[in-house]
Amino acid sequence: MSTIREITSLPNWEHHVTSLPPSTLLVVSFHAPWAAPCAQMATVLSTLASEYPVTEPPSTSWVSINAEDLSDISETYNVTAVPFLVLIRNGQVLETVSGSSAVKVRNAIEAHAAKVGAPVLNGAATATDGHEGEVATEEDPEKKKEELFKRLGDLVKAAPVMLFMKGTPSEPKCGFSRQLVAILRENAVKYGFFNILADDEVRQGLKEFADWPTYPQLWVDGKLVGGLDIVKEELSNDADFFKA
Ligand SMILES: N[C@@H](CCC(=O)N[C@@H](CS)C(=O)NCC(=O)O)C(=O)O
């Protein structure tokens, strides 16, 4: 289970890059502390990283960089907006993804990294150097809502099964979320998760987007199944609900 490491200085970055074998895919996430979509992207990336096992030599290496503090590095990679993802192997930039689309980020990483026990998408990702999903600077509330809903539309598809919960699977912060995590574990379901306590915009926005007022929320293939009660009901009607 890979984790994301924060690069804190230029020497730290140089040491990290030069210590990697040529075959390792280096996943670099540029962020800024003031940009809420970066907090969301951090969660998306740590969920993704956790799906990649730690191997020797490492098949993937995951780092994040404060784009403003380490401007020498962000300038090297032409980071003009955050979040901004750069995929590097053997010193070569393979692909960049500008913006907060969880789907584009997942596709790009899956296209370049082999996950043990998972199919590798061949050429599924395309270069995405457009400006979609960037941080809105305007205060137009309609535009902000449109952007939020676009992010949420991507986020609910960040994994085939997505759990929006309070806390994390290892540390649920609410009994309902804890119960749903236990159900998923009992049914050996692989899932991505999002801690809605870490992002109030997502917490409030998803209620409206989903037309569902509470958490946990379970989404399968980008469609809302429901909360804990609905999942329990589905399983009591069909014990193989998650196997279909
Ligand atoms: N019966 C609900 C229980 C979930 C629930 O009531 N959640 C509350 C308390 S944890 C909630 O999310 N409230 C809205 C919020 O906290 O934003 C289910 O089946 O999921």
The ligand as a MOL file (V3000), in Angstrom:
LIG
                    3D

  0  0  0     0  0            999 V3000
M  V30 BEGIN CTAB
M  V30 COUNTS 20 19 0 0 0
M  V30 BEGIN ATOM
M  V30 1 N -30.2770 6.2990 8.3190 0
M  V30 2 C -29.1330 6.9210 7.7240 0
M  V30 3 C -28.1870 7.3230 8.7960 0
M  V30 4 C -27.1730 8.3340 8.3760 0
M  V30 5 C -27.2970 9.6550 9.1050 0
M  V30 6 O -28.3300 9.9350 9.7450 0
M  V30 7 N -26.2500 10.5000 8.9990 0
M  V30 8 C -26.2480 11.7980 9.5940 0
M  V30 9 C -25.4520 11.7780 10.8850 0
M  V30 10 S -23.8670 10.9620 10.7830 0
M  V30 11 C -25.6530 12.8070 8.6090 0
M  V30 12 O -24.8830 12.4730 7.7370 0
M  V30 13 N -26.0550 14.0950 8.7130 0
M  V30 14 C -25.6590 15.1260 7.7900 0
M  V30 15 C -24.3060 15.7030 8.0520 0
M  V30 16 O -23.7020 15.4080 9.1000 0
M  V30 17 O -23.8050 16.4580 7.2040 0
M  V30 18 C -28.4920 5.9220 6.7330 0
M  V30 19 O -29.1340 4.9320 6.4560 0
M  V30 20 O -27.3980 6.1380 6.2310 0
M  V30 END ATOM
M  V30 BEGIN BOND
M  V30 1 1 1 2
M  V30 2 1 2 3
M  V30 3 1 2 18
M  V30 4 1 3 4
M  V30 5 1 4 5
M  V30 6 2 5 6
M  V30 7 1 5 7
M  V30 8 1 7 8
M  V30 9 1 8 9
M  V30 10 1 8 11
M  V30 11 1 9 10
M  V30 12 2 11 12
M  V30 13 1 11 13
M  V30 14 1 13 14
M  V30 15 1 14 15
M  V30 16 2 15 16
M  V30 17 1 15 17
M  V30 18 2 18 19
M  V30 19 1 18 20
M  V30 END BOND
M  V30 END CTAB
M  END
